[in-house]
Amino acid sequence: MKKRFLLHFLPATLLLCSFSKRQVKQIAPRPNLMIVLVDQWRGQALGFLKNEPVMTPNLDRFASESRVLNQAVCNYPLCSPSRAMLMTGKYPMNNKVYSNVNSRTTPYGVELPENAVCWSDLLKEAGYSNGYIGKWHLDSPREPYIPTSNNKGAVAWNEWTPPGRRHGFDYWYAYGTYDDHMKPMYWDTKALRDGFHFVDQWGPEHETDKAIEFLDNKGNAYRDNSKPFSLVVSMNPPHSVYSKVPRKYYDLYKNIPLDSLIKDPDIPAEGTEMGDAYRRDIRYYYACMTGVDEQFGRLMSALKAGGMDKNTIVIFMADHGNCLGRHDEISKNTFYEESVRIPFIIKWAGHISPGIDQRALFSVVDIYPTILDLLGVNNLWKEYAEGKSFKKYFTGAGSTPVTPQYLIGNVNAADPSSGFRGIRAGNYKLIYERKGKTDQVYLFNLENDPFELKNLYPGGGNITIKLRERLEKWLVKAKDPFKIQH
C-alpha cells in the first residue's frame, strides 16, 4: 500500500488513528460493507417495480427489507467513468476518467490515478479488510497487450491491476474488462501480469462462489477475521454479449409472447434497426438479470448463515443503465432515463428503514460520502468527495434530499468539451448536447413524460433559465470545459 496511507493502530475499540491532518473516527462494533455492482442494468427493470416483466424474486425480497431510491442515476452512464465516480466520489473531470479506459484513450491519461484517494483507501486506514471480485475497468492497457480476445482488435481494453493500484483492496480476484461471460478470466491476489486464468463457468456464478469463500473465510485465508470487512462483487452481466447466459435463465422467457415484452412507447418499431435489435436481445437481457438475481440470493443466504446479515450494509446497484435500442440508442452513454437511471437498493438492518423513495435525487458521486459516513469515518470524506452524504436521510435524522443531479456523457477523450451536459431538479431535466459547433437542447418533464417523448424546449421559459444557470455554476465548480451556447 502507498506509504502515505500507512498507519499504526492502537488495540481494542478505543482505537483512534491519526495521520497527518486527518483523523479516523471509529465506531464499535463497526459494520461491514458489501456492494454488489452489476453492469448495464437499467433502474426500471426490477420485478417489484412492475415497470418491466423481468423476474427478480431475490431482489424483490431484498427490496422489501431495504430502502430503494427509484430516482438514482449514474452521472456519466458509461463503465469506466461511473466506476471512477463510485471509487473517488468526484466528477469525471476531477478524477481524470472522462471516457472509457482503453488503448484509444490512453494517450490522454484517462485512467484512475494511482494517487486518487478512494473510499477503500480510507477504509483500509480505518482498519478494514477489503476485497474486490470481478470487473474493475480503471487501468489503461499497455503494450505488449494482455493476449485476450478483446485486446486483439483495433482497440485494446483489458489490463492487469498491479498491487500498487488496487486502492486498499487486500483480497483481489478481478480483471480489467472482458465480456466472454461463459468463460471469464481473472487475476488473483498474488498473480503477476501474465498469471491470469480462465474459468469454465458463468461469470456471476463463479464470482459469487469466490465471494462466499471470502465471507466464510475458512482458516482466515481471505481476510483478517478480527477486522470488519468491505467487499465489492462486480458482475459483468447484463452487459453484452447478452446471449452468453446459461440456458436455464433464457428458458424462463423463451415462451413469453414478444408483444408482452414490447409495450413501452420509446421502443422503435419492428423492421427498424434498433427496433429489431431490441426484439432480438430483450429475452437474453432479462435472462441475465434473473441469473444475477439468483446469485444475489446466494450471497444474502451466505451472509445470514455466517451471522453477518445484521451488521453488514448491503448495496445492490449498477454502474449505468441500458437503452437496448430504445430511443434509437443501442446501449448507454446517452442522457435518456433508460441509460442514466440505475437500481440502488441499500439495507442495514435496524438502522435504515425500508421503503421505495420516488423523490430523492441520488447520484453515483453520493455513494462515496454516504458509505464512509455510515461506516463512521465521516471526518474523512469531506476532504475528498464532491457528492453529498445521505446518512441523515437513510437513518431517519434528515429530510429527503432533493439536490440536483448533474449529467455528463459521450465525451471524446481528445476534446473534453464535447458530449452532453445536463441537470435534473424536481421533475425537470435539461440537456445540452454538443453537435459540431452547436447545441441541441432538450427539456423534459419526467413526471408527465417518463419516456421522454416530448421535448419542451424552447418553450420552457423560466424553467430553462433557472436550470441553465444552476448547470453553468456546476460546470465551473466541476472544472468542466463544456460551455453552454446561449
C-alpha positions in Angstrom: 0.0 0.0 0.0 1.2 3.6 -0.7 3.4 4.9 2.1 1.1 7.9 2.6 -1.6 5.6 3.9 0.5 3.5 6.3 -0.9 3.8 9.9 -0.2 2.2 13.2 -3.3 1.1 15.1 -4.0 1.1 18.8 -5.8 -2.0 20.1 -9.4 -2.6 21.0 -12.4 -0.4 20.5 -10.8 2.8 21.9 -8.9 3.0 18.7 -8.3 6.5 17.4 -6.0 6.8 14.5 -4.4 10.0 13.3 -2.4 10.6 10.1 -1.2 14.0 9.1 -4.1 16.3 9.4 -6.7 13.6 9.0 -8.3 11.7 11.9 -10.2 8.5 11.6 -13.3 8.3 13.8 -14.3 4.7 14.6 -17.5 3.2 15.9 -17.9 -0.1 17.6 -19.0 -2.6 16.5 -18.1 -1.3 13.1 -20.4 -2.5 10.3 -19.2 -4.5 7.3 -20.0 -3.3 3.8 -20.9 -5.4 0.7 -21.5 -3.7 -2.7 -22.9 -5.8 -5.4 -22.2 -3.9 -8.6 -23.7 -5.0 -11.9 -23.1 -3.7 -15.3 -25.7 -2.1 -17.7 -28.8 -2.8 -15.6 -31.4 -0.1 -16.1 -33.2 1.0 -13.0 -36.7 0.5 -14.4 -36.0 -3.3 -14.8 -36.8 -4.7 -11.4 -39.7 -7.1 -10.8 -41.1 -5.4 -7.8 -41.4 -2.1 -9.6 -43.8 -3.7 -12.1 -42.5 -1.5 -14.9 -41.0 -4.3 -16.9 -41.8 -8.1 -16.9 -38.4 -9.2 -15.5 -38.2 -11.9 -12.9 -36.1 -10.8 -9.9 -37.6 -12.7 -6.9 -34.5 -12.4 -4.6 -34.1 -8.7 -5.3 -37.9 -8.3 -4.7 -37.5 -9.8 -1.3 -34.4 -7.8 -0.5 -36.1 -4.6 -1.6 -39.0 -5.2 0.8 -36.4 -5.0 3.6 -34.4 -2.1 2.2 -34.5 1.5 1.1 -35.0 1.7 -2.7 -34.0 5.0 -4.4 -36.1 4.9 -7.5 -34.7 8.1 -8.9 -31.0 7.2 -8.5 -28.8 8.0 -11.5 -25.3 7.5 -12.8 -23.9 10.9 -13.5 -21.9 9.6 -16.5 -23.6 6.5 -17.9 -20.5 4.6 -19.1 -18.5 1.9 -17.5 -15.2 3.5 -16.5 -16.4 7.0 -15.7 -19.1 5.5 -13.5 -16.7 3.2 -11.6 -14.3 6.1 -11.1 -17.0 8.2 -9.6 -18.0 5.4 -7.3 -14.5 4.9 -6.1 -13.5 8.6 -5.8 -16.7 10.5 -5.1 -15.5 13.0 -7.7 -17.0 14.0 -11.1 -15.1 12.9 -14.2 -13.1 16.0 -15.0 -11.6 15.9 -11.4 -11.0 12.1 -11.2 -9.4 12.0 -14.8 -11.8 9.3 -16.1 -14.0 11.2 -18.5 -14.2 8.5 -21.1 -13.9 4.7 -21.2 -10.5 3.3 -20.3 -8.9 1.7 -23.3 -5.9 2.0 -25.7 -7.7 4.8 -27.6 -7.9 7.0 -24.5 -4.5 6.0 -23.0 -2.7 8.9 -24.7 -4.9 11.3 -22.9 -4.3 9.9 -19.4 -7.8 8.5 -19.0 -7.5 6.1 -16.1 -7.9 6.1 -12.3 -4.8 7.9 -10.9 -2.6 5.9 -8.6 -2.7 8.7 -6.1 -6.5 9.0 -6.1 -7.9 8.7 -2.6 -10.7 6.1 -2.9 -13.1 5.1 -0.2 -11.4 1.8 0.0 -8.1 3.5 0.8 -9.8 5.3 3.7 -11.4 2.1 5.0 -8.0 0.4 4.8 -6.7 3.2 7.0 -9.6 2.7 9.4 -8.7 -0.9 9.9 -11.0 -2.6 7.4 -10.1 -5.8 5.5 -11.1 -5.1 1.9 -11.9 -7.5 -1.0 -12.7 -6.9 -4.7 -14.1 -9.5 -7.0 -14.9 -9.1 -10.7 -14.8 -6.3 -13.3 -12.6 -3.3 -12.5 -12.0 -1.4 -15.8 -10.0 1.5 -14.4 -6.4 0.8 -15.7 -5.2 1.6 -19.2 -4.0 -1.2 -21.4 -0.3 -1.1 -22.1 1.9 -2.8 -24.6 2.6 -5.6 -25.0 -1.1 -6.1 -24.5 -2.5 -9.0 -22.5 -3.3 -11.8 -25.0 -7.0 -11.9 -24.5 -9.6 -11.6 -27.3 -10.7 -8.1 -26.6 -7.1 -6.8 -26.9 -6.6 -8.2 -30.4 -8.6 -5.7 -32.4 -8.1 -2.0 -33.2 -8.8 -1.1 -29.6 -7.3 -2.9 -26.5 -9.5 -3.0 -23.4 -8.1 -5.4 -20.8 -5.3 -4.9 -18.3 -3.9 -6.3 -15.1 -4.1 -4.1 -12.0 -0.8 -4.2 -10.1 -0.9 -4.2 -6.3 0.0 -0.6 -6.0 -3.1 0.4 -8.0 -5.6 -1.6 -6.0 -6.5 1.2 -3.6 -6.6 -0.7 -0.3 -8.1 -3.9 -1.5 -6.2 -6.7 0.2 -8.0 -9.6 -1.5 -8.1 -9.3 -5.3 -9.8 -11.6 -7.7 -10.5 -9.4 -10.7 -9.9 -8.4 -14.3 -10.0 -5.2 -16.3 -12.8 -5.7 -18.7 -13.7 -8.9 -20.6 -17.1 -9.9 -22.0 -17.0 -13.7 -22.6 -19.3 -14.3 -19.6 -19.3 -18.1 -20.2 -15.5 -18.3 -20.0 -14.3 -15.4 -17.9 -10.8 -14.6 -16.9 -9.2 -13.3 -13.7 -6.1 -12.4 -11.8 -6.0 -13.4 -8.2 -4.3 -11.5 -5.4 -0.7 -12.8 -6.0 -0.8 -13.3 -9.7 1.6 -11.4 -11.9 0.6 -9.8 -15.2 1.0 -13.0 -17.2 -0.6 -15.1 -14.5 -4.3 -14.7 -15.4 -6.5 -17.8 -15.7 -9.8 -18.7 -17.4 -12.8 -20.4 -15.8 -15.4 -22.6 -17.4 -18.3 -21.2 -15.5 -20.8 -18.3 -16.0 -19.1 -15.2 -14.6 -21.7 -14.1 -11.9 -21.9 -17.7 -10.6 -18.2 -18.0 -10.3 -17.8 -14.6 -8.7 -20.5 -15.5 -6.2 -18.6 -18.7 -5.3 -15.5 -16.6 -4.6 -17.4 -14.1 -2.6 -18.9 -16.8 -0.5 -15.4 -18.1 0.2 -14.4 -14.6 1.2 -17.4 -14.3 3.6 -16.9 -17.8 5.1 -13.1 -17.1 5.4 -12.2 -20.6 6.4 -8.8 -20.7 8.0 -8.6 -16.9 8.0 -7.4 -17.3 4.4 -9.2 -14.4 2.7 -9.3 -11.6 5.2 -8.5 -10.8 8.8 -11.4 -12.1 10.9 -10.6 -9.6 13.7 -11.4 -6.7 11.4 -14.6 -5.5 9.8 -14.6 -6.1 6.0 -15.7 -4.4 2.8 -16.4 -6.5 -0.3 -17.2 -5.4 -3.8 -18.7 -8.1 -6.1 -18.7 -6.6 -9.6 -20.6 -8.8 -12.0 -20.5 -8.0 -15.8 -23.9 -9.3 -17.0 -26.4 -7.9 -18.0 -23.6 -6.2 -20.1 -23.4 -7.5 -23.7 -22.9 -10.1 -25.0 -26.4 -10.8 -23.8 -26.7 -14.3 -25.2 -23.8 -15.5 -23.1 -26.0 -16.7 -20.3 -26.9 -20.2 -19.0 -29.8 -21.7 -21.0 -31.9 -22.2 -17.8 -32.4 -18.5 -17.4 -33.3 -17.9 -21.0 -35.8 -20.7 -20.9 -37.8 -18.7 -18.3 -38.6 -16.2 -21.0 -38.5 -18.1 -24.3 -42.2 -18.8 -24.4 -43.4 -15.4 -23.3 -45.0 -13.6 -26.2 -42.7 -11.0 -27.6 -45.5 -8.4 -27.7 -45.9 -8.6 -23.9 -42.2 -7.5 -23.7 -42.5 -4.6 -26.2 -45.1 -2.3 -24.7 -43.4 1.0 -23.9 -43.7 3.8 -26.4 -40.0 4.6 -26.7 -39.2 1.2 -28.3 -38.7 1.6 -32.0 -41.0 -0.3 -34.4 -40.3 -3.7 -35.8 -38.4 -3.5 -39.1 -36.2 -0.7 -37.9 -32.5 -1.4 -36.9 -33.0 -0.6 -33.3 -36.5 -2.0 -33.0 -35.2 -5.3 -34.3 -32.2 -5.2 -32.0 -34.4 -4.7 -29.0 -36.6 -7.6 -30.0 -33.6 -9.8 -30.6 -31.9 -9.1 -27.2 -34.7 -8.4 -24.7 -35.2 -12.0 -23.6 -31.5 -12.5 -23.2 -31.2 -9.2 -21.3 -33.9 -10.3 -18.8 -32.4 -13.8 -18.6 -29.0 -12.2 -17.5 -30.9 -10.2 -14.8 -32.7 -13.3 -13.5 -29.4 -15.2 -13.4 -27.7 -12.3 -11.4 -30.7 -12.2 -9.1 -30.2 -15.9 -8.2 -26.6 -15.2 -7.4 -27.5 -12.2 -5.3 -29.8 -14.5 -3.3 -26.9 -16.9 -2.7 -24.8 -14.0 -1.3 -27.6 -12.9 1.0 -28.0 -16.5 2.2 -24.3 -16.8 2.9 -24.4 -13.5 4.9 -27.2 -14.8 7.0 -25.6 -18.3 7.5 -22.5 -16.6 8.8 -24.4 -14.4 11.2 -23.2 -11.3 9.4 -26.6 -10.1 8.0 -27.4 -7.8 11.0 -24.1 -5.9 10.9 -23.5 -5.6 7.2 -24.5 -2.7 5.0 -25.6 -4.3 1.7 -25.9 -2.2 -1.5 -27.2 -3.5 -4.9 -26.5 -1.1 -7.7 -25.5 -0.8 -11.4 -22.8 1.3 -13.0 -25.3 2.6 -15.5 -28.4 1.6 -17.5 -29.1 0.4 -21.0 -31.4 1.6 -23.7 -31.0 -1.7 -25.7 -32.4 0.1 -28.7 -34.9 2.5 -27.0 -34.9 6.0 -28.4 -32.8 4.5 -31.2 -29.8 4.2 -28.8 -28.1 0.8 -28.9 -26.9 0.9 -25.3 -25.7 3.5 -22.8 -23.7 6.8 -22.9 -26.8 8.9 -23.6 -28.9 11.2 -21.5 -32.2 9.2 -21.6 -33.6 7.7 -18.4 -33.0 4.1 -19.5 -29.3 5.0 -19.7 -28.8 7.1 -16.6 -31.3 5.5 -14.2 -29.8 2.7 -12.1 -31.1 0.4 -9.4 -29.9 1.5 -6.0 -31.1 -0.6 -3.0 -29.5 -0.3 0.4 -30.1 -2.4 3.6 -28.7 -2.0 7.1 -30.9 -4.0 9.5 -32.1 -1.9 12.4 -30.6 1.3 11.0 -32.2 2.0 7.6 -36.0 1.7 7.4 -37.4 0.1 4.3 -39.4 1.7 1.6 -39.4 2.9 -2.0 -38.5 6.6 -2.4 -39.7 8.3 -5.6 -38.3 11.7 -4.8 -34.7 11.5 -3.5 -32.3 12.6 -6.3 -29.4 10.3 -5.5 -26.3 10.1 -7.7 -23.3 7.8 -8.0 -21.0 10.5 -6.7 -23.0 10.5 -3.5 -22.1 6.8 -2.7 -18.5 7.6 -1.5 -19.5 10.1 1.2 -22.6 8.2 2.2 -20.9 4.9 2.9 -18.0 6.5 4.7 -20.4 8.5 6.8 -22.5 5.4 7.6 -19.4 3.4 8.5 -18.2 6.1 10.9 -15.3 7.7 9.1 -17.3 10.8 8.5 -14.5 13.1 9.3 -12.6 12.0 6.2 -14.9 12.1 3.2 -15.4 15.8 3.3 -11.8 16.4 2.3 -12.2 14.5 -0.9 -15.8 13.8 -2.1 -17.8 16.1 -4.3 -21.0 14.3 -3.7 -23.4 14.6 -0.8 -23.8 12.2 2.2 -27.2 10.7 2.6 -26.5 9.3 6.0 -29.0 11.5 7.9 -31.7 10.7 5.4 -31.1 7.0 5.5 -31.0 6.8 9.3 -34.1 9.0 9.7 -32.3 12.0 11.1 -32.9 14.2 8.0 -35.4 15.1 5.3 -35.4 13.7 1.8 -32.5 15.4 -0.2 -33.7 16.9 -3.4 -30.4 18.5 -4.6 -29.9 18.4 -8.4 -28.5 15.6 -10.4 -25.8 16.6 -12.9 -25.2 14.6 -16.0 -22.3 14.3 -18.4 -21.6 11.8 -21.2 -20.4 10.9 -24.6 -17.1 12.8 -24.2 -14.4 12.4 -26.8 -11.1 12.0 -24.9 -9.4 14.3 -27.3 -11.9 17.0 -26.7 -13.2 17.2 -23.1 -15.7 19.9 -24.1 -17.6 17.5 -26.3 -20.6 15.4 -25.5 -23.6 16.3 -23.4 -24.2 18.0 -20.1 -27.4 18.2 -18.1 -29.2 18.8 -14.9 -32.3 17.4 -13.2 -34.1 19.3 -10.5 -37.5 18.3 -9.4 -39.4 16.8 -12.3 -37.5 18.6 -15.0 -34.4 17.5 -16.9 -32.5 20.0 -19.1 -29.8 18.7 -21.5 -27.3 20.4 -23.8 -25.9 18.0 -26.4 -22.9 19.3 -28.5 -23.5 18.7 -32.2 -20.5 20.0 -34.0 -20.3 23.7 -33.1 -24.0 23.9 -32.0 -26.0 22.6 -29.1 -29.2 20.5 -29.3 -31.3 21.4 -26.3 -33.8 19.1 -24.6 -36.2 19.8 -21.7 -38.3 17.0 -20.3 -40.9 16.9 -17.6 -40.3 13.4 -16.2 -43.5 13.2 -14.2 -45.7 13.9 -17.2 -43.5 12.3 -19.8 -41.5 9.5 -18.2 -40.4 8.1 -21.6 -39.1 11.5 -22.8 -41.1 11.7 -26.0 -41.9 15.4 -25.8 -39.1 18.0 -25.9 -40.4 21.1 -24.2 -37.6 23.3 -25.4 -37.6 26.1 -26.5 -40.9 26.7 -24.7 -39.5 26.1 -21.2 -39.2 29.8 -20.3 -38.1 30.4 -16.7 -37.7 26.7 -16.0 -35.0 26.6 -18.7 -33.3 29.8 -17.5 -33.1 28.6 -13.9 -31.9 25.2 -14.7 -29.3 26.5 -17.1 -27.9 29.0 -14.5 -27.5 26.1 -12.0 -25.9 23.9 -14.6 -23.4 26.7 -15.6 -22.4 27.2 -11.9 -21.8 23.5 -11.6 -19.7 23.3 -14.7 -17.4 25.9 -13.2 -17.2 24.1 -9.9 -16.6 20.8 -11.6 -13.8 22.3 -13.7 -15.7 21.1 -16.8 -14.7 22.9 -20.1 -18.1 22.5 -21.6 -19.6 25.9 -22.4 -23.3 26.3 -22.9 -24.1 28.4 -26.0 -26.8 31.0 -25.4 
